[in-house]
Amino acid sequence: MNEKSNNKYLFYAEILFCMFVFLKQFYLLPSGSIGIGDVFLIFSAIIVFVISTIIKKETILYPYDLYWYAFIVFVIIINGSYFVGTKNLEFLKYIVYWLYCTIAIWTFRKLAGKQFFNRIAKVCKINIILQVMIYCLGLGRYYHEGWGGGRFMGTFNDPNQCAFFIFTMLLFLFICQCYSGGFEFGIFFLLSIFVIYVTKSTGMFLGVFTFGLLYVMQKIVLKYKVSSNKRLWNLFFLIGILTICLVLYIIWPAKNFDITQSGYTLLSRIQQKIWKFSHGNLADLLYDRSAERLVQYPQYLLYGAGEGGFERFPLGDFVYKISPGVFVMEFTHEIHSSFFEIWFCYGVVPAAILMLWIIKNIRACDKRILIAVGAILVESFFLVNYRQPFFWYIIVYSSTIRSNRERLCKEVG
């Protein structure tokens, strides 16, 4: 097969990847099932594997991802051991999730290039516009609280899924703009804010707020360094802090705050979180994130509990530490924090290896990109999103560009 034919099939792989990005938002089956978008990703990966590894004889593993591969080996060993001991298929299911992310990252790195990223950016824009249109036309799904409040889910099974998807689309557009330019980001920022607002996702609001705050701070620092009138900038900085304090004072919920008696907006959900934590204690904070098992079963932080079979960790006596009337007692399945969940499930050594991989990728980032990476990492401390490929794409984008440049320089040399 000649080079022209190879490029043609790689083009098909890129189109399949774009279809994956577009179709990923359509949830036809329960969450955790194989989606139609995932099928397109696998087809894309197969084509890339045949062309790059079998025909071109390229190295299958990326040096940037050696820590990742080591972590995946630990995942297979730890979850495999718990499966053998318990015969619980959930442990195998989570191995498949991690292998899926490995394939997603590998395919992304192999296809990386300016045209590829431009195509993905166009699909990201389409996805944001589509969810806005679905909301405006009244065609989306809604999550309804027991007392009647509703949250927009779009084409997803969960409002947080919808918000996270839009958030990652936004961050990917921002990263592409930093490398290739463009003046449309502001429009899509506003559209994304709108969708996240109607999903009422406090976790994603935190991510967007972090992104906006880091973006503004980055611009201010750059201006401050070259400014001849630093006193004026210091005054602006003080005004900014006072403004934030004033906003917090205004939105701070009353002692008798009841979300069921509010208009149930994103603001009221933020007030609900503030009210819970201001009336609770550390135990409440842990319980809200299903992180009570970190203090109940600390031995697993050392060697890992395995990912799956979460019913093994009942509340026990911890229930008496939770403030009465602040939280409704209900069992949740996993720690609502990506990195604490990984640490608890796989232990300190695998978690440290994964962190080394993340740090290696962050070091490859352009300073402008760091605010997008920082935003998604902050958000991930309050929700579990590491099974979504775009979570990792945001992190590996810069290192992918750098590794490809290094590979091309070696080939030319």
Secondary structure as UniProt FT lines:
FT   HELIX           3..23
FT   TURN            24..25
FT   TURN            31..32
FT   HELIX           36..49
FT   HELIX           50..55
FT   HELIX           63..65
FT   HELIX           66..86
FT   HELIX           90..111
FT   HELIX           114..136
FT   TURN            137..138
FT   STRAND          141..144
FT   TURN            146..147
FT   STRAND          150..154
FT   HELIX           159..180
FT   HELIX           185..199
FT   HELIX           202..226
FT   HELIX           230..251
FT   TURN            255..256
FT   HELIX           259..261
FT   HELIX           266..278
FT   HELIX           282..288
FT   TURN            289..290
FT   HELIX           293..296
FT   TURN            298..299
FT   HELIX           300..303
FT   HELIX           310..312
FT   HELIX           316..321
FT   TURN            324..326
FT   HELIX           338..346
FT   HELIX           348..363
FT   TURN            367..369
FT   HELIX           370..380
FT   TURN            381..382
FT   TURN            386..387
FT   HELIX           389..412
//
